[in-house]
Amino acid sequence: MAGAQYRAQINWVEGLQFEAHGLESDSEFMLDGAREHGGMGMGMRPFEALLCSLAGCSSMDVILILQKMRQDVTGLQVNVVGERGEDYPRPLIKASLEYVVRGREIAPQAVERAIRLSQEKYCGVMASVKAEIRAIYRIERE
């Protein structure tokens, strides 16, 4: 049985610029390629969006878990650095996430547990980048 489905749409604007639209959230952002490849520097690169998705998914988990643990969190920032392989298709081979948690009297072991639970059990984006994803495509012409 399949789980929840999410839908997104990418529309070409010009050059290597694309408008990304999350159909469930009805929100948008711009994607653009690197200038050295013909991009215009007007949007986030796709790999940056992947890293933001990884950090964002885990951040949501960590906040929810810490709140359930009754930790008084006042801020969370996640700095993420991704490393790509050298050979094409140059996949993500390493992601380093640094969690900067602010709050009052937060137990370090609670933060450690929240991050571990996110990375090992709850973060769907983390699980997706660790798994082999089956991509199916079809072509439609207008």
Secondary structure, 3 states (H helix, E strand, C coil): CCCCCCCEEEEEEECCEEEEEECCCCEEEEECCCHHHCCCCCCECHHHHHHHHHHHHHHHHHHHHHHHCCCEEEEEEEEEEEEECCCCCCCEEEEEEEEEEEEECCCHHHHHHHHHHHHHHHCHHHHHHHCCCCCCCCCCCC
